[in-house]
Each structure stands twice: as C-alpha cells, then as structure tokens.
Amino acid sequence: MGGAVYIDTCVIVSYVDEADPNHERALRLVEGLGGERFVSMLSLVELASVYSRAGGTLPLGRVLG
C-alpha cells in the first residue's frame, strides 16, 4: 500500500487487546500495512475513554508504535 493509512479506534482496540476476538486479524492487518500509519485525535480520545471505563491505562507506546 502506498501513502499514509488511517487506523480506526476499533482496529486499535483489537490490536492492543490480546483477549479481543479480532486480535489476530488486527495484528495481521496492522503489521501488514507498509508505510506510514496514523490515528486521529478523536481516536485517541475514544481510546482514552475505552481504557478508562475498563479501569486500565492507555498503552500509547503500543498504539503509536
């Protein structure tokens, strides 16, 4: 793939959460993307909300890798 690719919140959650039913699919998808990847500020806010409701902290290093 050429150019930058936007990654949506649901893909990031599945990628980070090893217990997510779509984790393996998200791993293959994200790791198979060549080039630059990006997320929006809205996705970061959504991720913070998801993790705060779950009682966790947002693993930004893994998300932004």
N, C-alpha and C positions, 0 to 999 in steps of 0.2 A: 504494500500500500504506500502511496506517496502522500506527502503533506502531513499536517497535524490531524490527529484523531481525537474527537471529544469522547470522554468516557463518562457515562451517566452514573448517578448515585447507586442504582440497584446493582450495576455491574461491580462497582467498588465494594459494596457490602458483601456480595457473594465472593469476590476475590479475597477479601480480608478474613471473612468468617469461615473457618475450616469446617464448621458444622452445617453450613448452609447447603441445601440440596443442590444448588447450582455452582458450588465452589469449583469443582473440577472443570466445568465448562468455562467459567470466568477465568480460571488460570490459563487454560489453553487460548482463550480469546485474547486476553491482555498480553500474555507473553508472546503470542504470535504476531502481535502488531509491531511492525517496524516503524522507525522514525519517531517523531515527537508525539506525545500524548498530552492532553490537557483536561482539566476539570474546571467548571465554572465556580464562581464564588457562591452561587446558590447551592451547588452540590456540596461544597464544604460546610455550609450552614446546615443542610439536610443531614450530612454525616454526623456533625456535632450533635444534632437533635437525636438521631438514631442511637448513638452511643451513650448519650446522657440518660435517655429513657431506659436503656439496658443496664445502666449502672457502671458503664465502662468509660474508658478514655479513648479518644480518637487517635488511632495509630497513624499519625501523619507521615512518619517515615515510610511506612509500608504503602500508604496511599499515594504519596507523591514520588516515591522511589526514585 
